[in-house]
Amino acid sequence: MTRTRSITFLASATVPVLAALAVAGCASSSASNTSRSSAPPRTANGQSATVGVANENLGNILVDSQGRTLYLF
């Protein structure tokens, strides 16, 4: 076998494996989506969870019902 032929063989064997991995990685699982509940999230004491936006010097900040920062960007 010549060098060019062995490189071509290796490349042709690698492409289907990489394509299968890419397809498997991009596929979504329907089993994880079926377990979601439509009920609103609850806090530890049983009340409905609320989220708000606070306007600070840094911009809009996502806060919980007690004013604690949930997300800052």
Backbone hydrogen bonds, N-H to C=O, Kabsch-Sander energy under -0.5 kcal/mol:
donor,donor_aa,acceptor,acceptor_aa,energy
6,S,2,T,-2.0
7,I,3,R,-2.0
8,T,4,T,-2.1
9,F,5,R,-2.2
10,L,6,S,-2.3
11,A,7,I,-2.5
12,S,8,T,-2.5
13,A,9,F,-1.6
14,T,10,L,-1.6
15,V,11,A,-1.9
17,V,13,A,-0.6
18,L,14,T,-2.4
19,A,15,V,-2.3
20,A,16,P,-2.2
21,L,17,V,-2.1
22,A,18,L,-2.1
23,V,19,A,-2.2
24,A,20,A,-2.3
25,G,21,L,-2.1
26,C,22,A,-1.4
27,A,23,V,-1.0
30,S,28,S,-0.6
33,N,29,S,-0.7
34,T,30,S,-1.1
35,S,31,A,-0.5
36,R,33,N,-0.8
43,T,47,Q,-3.0
46,G,43,T,-1.6
49,A,41,P,-2.4
52,G,63,V,-3.3
54,A,61,I,-3.1
56,E,54,A,-0.8
56,E,59,G,-2.4
59,G,56,E,-1.3
61,I,54,A,-2.7
62,L,71,Y,-1.6
63,V,52,G,-2.8
64,D,68,R,-2.1
65,S,50,T,-0.6
67,G,64,D,-1.7
70,L,62,L,-3.6
71,Y,62,L,-1.4
